[in-house]
């Protein structure tokens, strides 16, 4: 069958004119007495509407043919026996057959053998239902298969059925690859030691991985629908709320924190969490939180801090004891020795010059040792710190540092500083002492400045130099090592023990050590 079956209607001939001519010829042959026809009588009918309708039909056929031939999707017409009666160029490109080849074929000629039984069932259902859509496999001319999405309408003309096909092979491959990736990612998530949760913009949990259930002692899916903030430790809610607001700054923003989350048994577990805003990602549409249980680590850190604090206190006590022993025992003994040597020197006027010289040198050495012992005892623990206070101890320390090192050091103390708690004064004194030692040993600076002020309920200390600075890799705040040196680590532990903050800013222009200590009982 050709396209005339598809888009063109057959013409209709009346034969009316021929019948009239035969009737006239019969009348002329009946005899001469038949009068001549003097006139013709006829009838006329207006066929304008019929001609307009026929023209519209021809125009519609042309449009249909143009749409059929130029459609991007493949279109095939088949009869009741599943024989193809027409195919557009897109169908030829899809199957690899020419139009002439397709018109000699049936639907089953382009169906893989493995799909014939299913295809015949679909065809019978299609003829009865009138419409059908879905996905199907076609066999191309080169023997390869192509996955198509089809929409079919039966009896668009009695006995003719239209199928519209679209190649979805690439989409099928992409979806299969996506399913494979999803399977891999799901396996990774479900077997990860770290927990993963999806949270909406309001903080409601949409998904929690098996690791999350193990960490928190929950059954699978038990956390879904709960607000994340419901199970936070009360002391962590304010900080977590602030961080959650920071996440909404924009797509891709991320925050890191450590919070305490309630276990099913009522205890709290420490969680180290990283949350990223992926609400704008169509494939995610949520905030992704990765977290792990760090309770044991936090417990070990706390034990280590307690041990470090105890060692610092023991060291301070030992320094105080050694300083007292040096000053009260060794220092006094050396002072007595110097006095005895002086008395012997005055009584030995008849001794030889060499003996008097040796005696004088011994007396000088004894006096030098006495001074050094006194200085050492003060450096170990200056009695001024306990007796008069931090400011006097710092003035003594700064003056002695400048005298011994040749580095100009200036001390600036706020007028309203007053006396501070003993632990705070000891900590601030040790920070200044260690910072000045670092200036002398490492910075190469010709000057240093110490500023100490009270601000509200805090006391702020800054030690600044103008030396060469420290390597960037060694600079970090209270939560990490500033330098490999034990002295800085001790400063950090002392400050942390009192709930304070230590920060080191260093560059080629110099270094600033800044300590902020809260004062107990301050508003």
C-alpha positions as CSV (number, residue, x, y, z in Angstrom):
1,X,0.0,0.0,0.0
2,X,1.1,3.5,-0.7
3,X,0.7,6.9,0.8
4,X,-2.7,7.4,-1.0
5,X,-4.2,5.0,1.5
6,X,-2.8,7.2,4.3
7,X,-3.5,10.7,3.4
8,X,-5.5,11.0,0.1
9,X,-9.2,10.1,-0.4
10,X,-10.4,8.5,-3.7
11,X,-12.2,10.7,-6.3
12,X,-15.9,10.3,-7.1
13,X,-17.4,10.5,-10.9
14,X,-21.2,11.0,-11.4
15,X,-21.4,10.1,-15.2
16,X,-24.4,12.4,-15.4
17,X,-23.3,14.2,-18.6
18,X,-22.9,10.9,-20.6
19,X,-26.5,9.8,-19.7
20,X,-27.9,13.0,-21.1
21,X,-26.1,12.7,-24.4
22,X,-27.4,9.1,-24.9
23,X,-31.0,10.3,-24.3
24,X,-30.7,13.0,-26.9
25,X,-29.3,10.7,-29.6
26,X,-32.2,8.3,-29.1
27,X,-34.8,11.0,-29.6
28,X,-33.2,12.2,-32.8
29,X,-33.4,8.7,-34.3
30,X,-37.2,8.1,-33.7
31,X,-38.4,9.8,-36.9
32,X,-38.5,13.0,-38.9
33,X,-41.8,14.1,-37.4
34,X,-40.0,14.8,-34.2
35,X,-39.7,18.5,-33.8
36,X,-36.4,20.1,-33.6
37,X,-35.2,21.1,-30.2
38,X,-35.5,24.8,-30.1
39,X,-34.1,25.2,-26.6
40,X,-32.4,23.4,-23.7
41,X,-33.8,23.4,-20.3
42,X,-31.3,22.8,-17.5
43,X,-30.9,23.1,-13.7
44,X,-27.9,24.5,-11.8
45,X,-26.7,24.1,-8.3
46,X,-24.2,26.2,-6.2
47,X,-21.1,24.1,-5.4
48,X,-19.0,26.8,-3.9
49,X,-19.1,25.3,-0.4
50,X,-18.2,21.9,-1.7
51,X,-15.2,23.2,-3.6
52,X,-14.1,25.2,-0.5
53,X,-14.4,22.1,1.6
54,X,-12.4,20.0,-1.0
55,X,-9.7,22.7,-1.0
56,X,-9.5,22.7,2.8
57,X,-9.2,19.0,2.7
58,X,-6.3,19.1,0.2
59,X,-4.6,21.8,2.3
60,X,-5.0,19.7,5.5
61,X,-3.5,16.7,3.6
62,X,-0.5,18.8,2.6
63,X,0.0,20.0,6.2
64,X,-0.2,16.4,7.5
65,X,2.2,15.2,4.9
66,X,4.7,18.0,5.8
67,X,4.4,17.2,9.5
68,X,4.8,13.5,8.9
69,X,7.8,14.0,6.7
70,X,9.6,16.6,8.8
71,X,8.9,15.3,12.3
72,X,12.0,14.8,14.5
73,X,10.3,11.7,16.0
74,X,10.0,8.5,14.1
75,X,6.4,7.8,12.8
76,X,5.2,4.5,11.4
77,X,1.8,3.5,10.0
78,X,0.7,-0.2,10.1
79,X,-2.4,-2.0,9.1
80,X,-4.4,-4.6,11.0
81,X,-1.9,-7.3,10.0
82,X,1.0,-5.3,11.4
83,X,2.3,-4.5,7.9
84,X,3.9,-1.2,7.5
85,X,2.1,1.1,5.1
86,X,4.1,4.3,5.6
87,X,7.2,5.5,7.4
88,X,8.7,9.0,7.7
89,X,12.4,9.9,7.3
90,X,13.0,9.9,11.1
91,X,11.7,6.3,11.2
92,X,14.1,5.3,8.5
93,X,17.0,6.9,10.3
94,X,16.0,5.2,13.6
95,X,15.7,1.7,12.1
96,X,18.4,2.0,9.4
97,X,15.9,0.7,6.7
98,X,14.8,2.7,3.7
99,X,11.1,3.6,3.3
100,X,10.8,1.1,0.5
101,X,12.3,-1.7,2.7
102,X,10.0,-0.9,5.6
103,X,6.9,-1.0,3.3
104,X,7.8,-4.6,2.6
105,X,8.1,-5.5,6.3
106,X,5.9,-6.1,9.3
107,X,6.3,-5.0,12.9
108,X,7.7,-8.4,13.8
109,X,10.6,-7.9,11.3
110,X,12.0,-5.2,13.5
111,X,11.4,-6.9,16.8
112,X,14.2,-9.0,18.4
113,X,13.4,-12.7,18.5
114,X,13.6,-12.6,22.3
115,X,10.8,-10.0,22.4
116,X,8.4,-11.5,19.8
117,X,6.0,-13.1,22.3
118,X,5.8,-10.0,24.4
119,X,5.5,-7.8,21.3
120,X,2.5,-9.9,20.0
121,X,0.7,-9.6,23.3
122,X,1.3,-5.8,23.3
123,X,-0.1,-5.6,19.7
124,X,-3.3,-7.4,20.5
125,X,-3.8,-5.3,23.6
126,X,-3.1,-2.2,21.6
127,X,-5.6,-2.9,18.8
128,X,-8.3,-3.5,21.4
129,X,-7.5,-0.5,23.7
130,X,-7.0,2.1,21.0
131,X,-4.0,3.7,22.7
132,X,-0.8,2.5,24.2
133,X,2.5,3.9,25.4
134,X,5.7,2.6,27.0
135,X,9.2,1.4,26.1
136,X,10.2,-1.2,23.5
137,X,13.2,-2.7,21.9
138,X,13.6,-2.4,18.1
139,X,16.1,-4.4,15.9
140,X,18.0,-2.1,13.5
141,X,19.1,-3.1,10.0
142,X,22.6,-3.7,11.2
143,X,21.4,-6.2,13.8
144,X,21.9,-3.9,16.8
145,X,19.0,-3.1,19.2
146,X,17.7,0.3,20.1
147,X,15.6,1.2,23.1
148,X,12.6,3.4,22.1
149,X,9.8,5.2,24.0
150,X,6.6,4.9,22.0
151,X,3.1,6.3,21.9
152,X,0.6,4.5,19.7
153,X,-2.9,5.3,18.5
154,X,-5.1,2.7,16.8
155,X,-7.5,3.3,14.0
156,X,-6.6,6.9,13.2
157,X,-8.1,5.8,9.9
158,X,-10.1,2.6,9.9
159,X,-7.6,-0.2,9.7
160,X,-4.5,2.1,10.1
161,X,-2.5,2.5,13.3
162,X,0.1,5.2,14.1
163,X,3.2,4.7,16.3
164,X,5.5,7.6,17.3
165,X,8.9,6.5,18.5
166,X,11.8,8.3,20.3
167,X,15.3,6.8,20.8
168,X,16.0,6.6,24.5
169,X,19.0,4.4,24.4
170,X,21.4,7.1,25.7
171,X,18.9,8.0,28.4
172,X,18.6,4.3,29.4
173,X,22.4,4.0,29.5
174,X,22.6,7.2,31.6
175,X,19.9,5.9,34.0
176,X,21.6,2.6,34.3
177,X,24.9,4.4,35.1
178,X,23.0,6.5,37.6
179,X,21.5,3.4,39.2
180,X,24.9,1.8,39.4
181,X,26.4,5.0,41.0
182,X,23.5,5.2,43.4
183,X,24.1,1.5,44.3
184,X,27.8,2.2,45.0
185,X,27.1,5.3,47.0
186,X,24.4,3.6,49.0
187,X,26.8,0.7,49.8
188,X,29.4,3.3,50.8
189,X,27.0,5.2,53.0
190,X,25.5,2.1,54.6
191,X,28.9,0.6,55.4
192,X,30.6,3.8,56.5
193,X,31.8,4.2,60.0
194,X,30.9,7.9,59.9
195,X,27.2,8.7,60.1
196,X,25.3,10.6,57.4
197,X,22.1,12.5,57.8
198,X,19.9,14.6,55.5
199,X,18.2,17.6,57.2
200,X,15.7,20.0,55.7
201,X,15.8,23.8,56.0
202,X,14.0,23.7,59.3
203,X,16.2,21.1,60.9
204,X,14.0,18.1,60.5
205,X,15.8,14.9,59.8
206,X,14.9,13.4,56.4
207,X,17.4,10.4,56.4
208,X,19.9,8.8,58.7
209,X,22.4,6.2,57.8
210,X,22.9,2.9,59.6
211,X,26.0,4.3,61.3
212,X,23.9,7.1,62.8
213,X,21.6,4.5,64.3
214,X,24.5,2.6,65.7
215,X,26.1,5.7,67.2
216,X,22.9,6.9,68.9
217,X,21.4,3.5,69.8
218,X,18.3,4.1,67.6
219,X,16.3,1.7,65.4
220,X,16.5,2.2,61.6
221,X,14.4,5.2,60.6
222,X,13.6,6.1,64.2
223,X,15.2,9.6,63.9
224,X,13.4,10.5,60.6
225,X,10.9,13.3,61.2
226,X,12.5,14.5,64.5
227,X,14.0,17.9,64.9
228,X,17.8,17.8,65.1
229,X,17.8,20.3,68.0
230,X,15.4,18.2,70.1
231,X,18.3,15.8,71.2
232,X,21.1,18.3,71.6
233,X,22.6,19.0,75.0
234,X,20.9,22.1,76.4
235,X,24.3,23.8,76.7
236,X,25.0,23.3,72.9
237,X,21.7,24.4,71.5
238,X,22.6,28.1,71.3
239,X,25.8,27.5,69.5
240,X,24.3,24.9,67.2
241,X,21.4,27.3,66.3
242,X,24.0,30.0,65.4
243,X,25.9,27.6,63.2
244,X,22.7,26.4,61.6
245,X,21.8,30.0,60.6
246,X,25.3,30.4,59.1
247,X,24.5,27.4,56.8
248,X,21.7,29.4,55.2
249,X,24.1,32.2,54.0
250,X,24.2,30.6,50.6
251,X,24.4,27.3,48.6
252,X,27.5,25.3,49.4
253,X,28.2,27.0,52.7
254,X,29.6,24.6,55.3
255,X,30.2,24.6,59.1
256,X,32.1,22.3,61.5
257,X,31.3,21.8,65.2
258,X,31.4,19.5,68.1
259,X,28.1,18.9,69.9
260,X,26.6,16.6,72.5
261,X,23.7,14.5,71.2
262,X,21.4,12.4,73.3
263,X,21.8,8.6,73.1
264,X,18.7,6.4,73.4
265,X,19.8,5.4,76.9
266,X,19.7,9.1,78.0
267,X,23.4,9.7,78.0
268,X,25.1,12.2,75.7
269,X,27.6,11.4,73.1
270,X,30.1,13.9,71.7
271,X,29.7,14.2,67.9
272,X,32.2,15.9,65.5
273,X,30.0,17.1,62.7
274,X,30.4,18.8,59.3
275,X,27.3,20.2,57.7
276,X,27.0,21.5,54.1
277,X,24.1,23.3,52.5
278,X,22.9,21.4,49.4
279,X,19.3,22.6,49.5
280,X,19.7,24.1,46.1
281,X,20.9,20.9,44.5
282,X,18.0,19.3,42.8
283,X,19.4,15.8,43.3
284,X,19.9,16.4,47.1
285,X,17.6,19.2,48.3
286,X,18.8,19.0,51.9
287,X,21.5,19.9,54.3
288,X,24.0,17.0,54.4
289,X,25.5,16.3,57.9
290,X,28.5,14.0,58.3
291,X,29.4,13.1,61.8
292,X,31.3,10.7,64.0
293,X,31.3,9.7,67.6
294,X,34.3,11.3,69.4
295,X,33.2,10.7,72.9
296,X,36.2,8.5,73.8
297,X,38.5,11.1,72.2
298,X,36.9,13.9,74.2
299,X,37.2,11.8,77.4
300,X,40.9,11.1,76.7
301,X,41.5,14.8,75.9
302,X,39.8,15.8,79.2
303,X,41.9,13.3,81.1
304,X,45.0,14.7,79.4
305,X,44.0,18.2,80.2
306,X,43.5,17.3,83.8
307,X,46.8,15.6,83.9
308,X,48.5,18.5,82.2
309,X,46.9,21.0,84.6
310,X,48.0,18.9,87.6
311,X,51.6,18.8,86.2
312,X,51.6,22.5,85.8
313,X,50.4,23.0,89.3
314,X,53.0,20.6,90.6
315,X,55.7,22.3,88.6
316,X,54.6,25.7,90.0
317,X,54.7,24.3,93.5
318,X,58.1,22.7,92.8
319,X,59.4,26.0,91.4
320,X,58.1,27.8,94.5
321,X,59.8,25.2,96.8
322,X,63.2,25.3,94.9
323,X,63.1,29.1,94.8
324,X,62.5,29.2,98.5
325,X,65.3,26.7,99.2
326,X,67.8,28.6,96.9
327,X,66.9,31.9,98.5
328,X,66.7,30.8,102.2
329,X,69.3,28.1,102.2
330,X,71.8,28.2,99.4
331,X,71.6,32.0,99.0
332,X,72.2,32.6,102.7
333,X,75.1,30.1,102.8
334,X,76.8,31.9,99.9
335,X,76.2,35.3,101.6
336,X,77.8,33.9,104.8
337,X,80.7,32.5,102.9
338,X,81.3,35.9,101.3
339,X,81.2,37.6,104.7
340,X,83.7,35.0,106.1
341,X,86.1,35.5,103.2
342,X,85.9,39.3,103.7
343,X,86.8,38.9,107.4
344,X,89.7,36.6,106.6
345,X,91.0,39.1,104.1
346,X,90.9,41.9,106.6
347,X,92.8,39.8,109.2
348,X,95.5,38.6,106.8
349,X,97.4,41.8,106.1
350,X,100.7,40.0,106.5
351,X,99.9,37.3,103.9
352,X,101.7,37.2,100.6
353,X,100.2,39.2,97.7
354,X,99.3,36.0,95.8
355,X,97.3,34.7,98.8
356,X,95.5,38.0,99.3
357,X,94.7,38.0,95.6
358,X,93.3,34.5,95.6
359,X,91.2,35.3,98.7
360,X,89.8,38.4,97.1
361,X,88.9,36.5,93.9
362,X,87.2,33.8,96.1
363,X,85.2,36.5,97.8
364,X,84.1,38.0,94.5
365,X,83.0,34.6,93.2
366,X,81.0,33.9,96.3
367,X,79.2,37.3,95.9
368,X,78.5,36.6,92.2
369,X,77.1,33.1,93.0
370,X,74.9,34.7,95.7
371,X,73.5,37.2,93.1
372,X,72.9,34.6,90.5
373,X,71.2,32.3,93.0
374,X,69.0,35.2,94.1
375,X,68.1,36.0,90.4
376,X,67.4,32.3,89.7
377,X,65.1,32.0,92.7
378,X,63.2,35.0,91.5
379,X,62.9,33.7,88.0
380,X,61.7,30.4,89.3
381,X,59.0,32.1,91.5
382,X,59.3,35.8,92.3
383,X,58.1,36.4,95.9
384,X,56.8,39.7,94.6
385,X,54.1,37.8,92.8
386,X,52.6,36.5,96.0
387,X,53.5,39.4,98.3
388,X,52.7,42.5,96.2
389,X,51.0,41.3,93.0
390,X,51.4,40.8,89.3
391,X,52.2,44.4,88.3
392,X,55.3,44.6,90.6
393,X,56.5,41.2,89.5
394,X,56.1,42.1,85.8
395,X,58.0,45.4,86.3
396,X,60.9,43.5,88.0
397,X,60.8,40.8,85.2
398,X,60.8,43.4,82.3
399,X,63.5,45.5,83.9
400,X,65.7,42.5,84.4
401,X,65.0,41.2,80.9
402,X,66.1,44.5,79.3
403,X,69.2,44.7,81.4
404,X,70.4,41.1,80.7
405,X,69.3,40.9,77.0
406,X,69.8,44.5,75.7
407,X,66.3,44.4,74.2
408,X,64.2,47.4,75.0
409,X,61.0,46.1,76.7
410,X,58.1,48.4,77.7
411,X,55.3,47.6,80.1
412,X,51.9,49.3,79.8
413,X,49.4,48.4,82.5
414,X,45.8,49.7,82.8
415,X,45.1,51.9,85.7
416,X,42.1,49.9,86.9
417,X,43.8,46.4,86.7
418,X,44.0,45.8,90.5
419,X,44.8,42.5,92.0
420,X,43.7,39.3,90.1
421,X,43.1,35.8,91.3
422,X,46.3,34.0,92.2
423,X,46.0,31.5,89.4
424,X,45.4,34.2,86.8
425,X,48.4,36.3,88.0
426,X,50.6,33.2,87.9
427,X,49.4,32.3,84.4
428,X,49.9,35.9,83.0
429,X,53.3,36.2,84.6
430,X,54.4,32.9,83.0
431,X,53.0,33.9,79.6
432,X,55.0,37.1,79.6
433,X,58.1,35.3,80.9
434,X,57.9,32.7,78.1
435,X,57.1,35.3,75.4
436,X,60.1,37.4,76.3
437,X,62.3,34.4,76.3
438,X,61.1,33.6,72.8
439,X,61.7,37.2,71.7
440,X,65.3,36.9,73.0
441,X,66.0,33.5,71.5
442,X,64.1,33.5,68.2
443,X,62.7,36.8,66.9
444,X,65.8,39.0,66.5
445,X,63.7,42.0,67.5
446,X,65.3,45.0,69.2
447,X,62.2,45.8,71.2
448,X,59.2,44.3,72.8
449,X,55.9,45.8,74.2
450,X,53.7,44.3,76.9
451,X,50.2,45.6,77.4
452,X,47.9,44.4,80.2
453,X,44.3,45.8,80.6
454,X,41.0,44.8,82.1
455,X,38.0,44.8,79.7
456,X,34.7,44.2,81.3
457,X,34.8,40.7,82.8
458,X,38.1,39.8,81.1
459,X,41.7,40.7,81.4
460,X,43.7,41.0,78.1
461,X,47.4,40.5,77.8
462,X,49.4,41.3,74.6
463,X,53.1,40.7,74.0
464,X,54.4,42.2,70.7
465,X,57.7,42.2,69.0
466,X,59.0,43.4,65.6
467,X,61.2,40.5,64.7
468,X,61.2,38.0,61.9
469,X,58.0,36.1,62.9
470,X,57.3,32.4,63.0
471,X,56.8,30.0,60.2
472,X,53.1,29.9,59.2
473,X,52.8,26.2,59.7
474,X,53.7,26.7,63.4
475,X,50.9,29.3,64.1
476,X,47.7,28.2,65.6
477,X,45.3,29.2,68.4
478,X,44.3,27.6,71.7
479,X,43.0,24.5,70.1
480,X,46.3,23.5,68.5
481,X,50.0,23.8,68.8
482,X,51.5,27.3,68.1
483,X,55.1,26.1,67.8
484,X,56.8,22.8,68.5
485,X,58.3,24.4,71.7
486,X,57.3,23.1,75.1
487,X,57.1,26.6,76.5
488,X,54.3,27.7,74.1
489,X,52.4,24.4,74.8
490,X,52.7,25.1,78.5
491,X,51.3,28.6,77.9
492,X,48.4,27.2,76.0
493,X,47.6,24.6,78.7
494,X,47.7,27.3,81.5
495,X,45.3,29.6,79.6
496,X,42.9,26.7,78.7
497,X,42.9,25.6,82.4
498,X,41.4,29.0,83.3
499,X,38.9,28.9,80.5
500,X,40.8,31.6,78.5
501,X,41.9,32.0,74.9
502,X,45.4,32.2,73.4
503,X,46.1,33.5,69.9
504,X,49.3,34.0,68.1
505,X,49.5,36.3,65.0
506,X,52.8,36.2,63.3
507,X,54.2,37.7,60.0
508,X,57.3,39.1,58.6
509,X,56.6,42.3,60.6
510,X,56.7,40.5,63.9
511,X,54.6,38.4,66.4
512,X,51.8,39.2,68.8
513,X,50.8,36.8,71.5
514,X,47.3,37.6,72.8
515,X,45.7,36.1,75.9
516,X,42.2,36.7,77.1
517,X,41.3,35.4,80.6
518,X,37.8,35.5,82.1
519,X,37.7,36.8,85.7
520,X,35.6,34.7,88.1
521,X,32.7,36.6,89.6
522,X,32.9,39.4,87.0
523,X,29.6,40.5,85.4
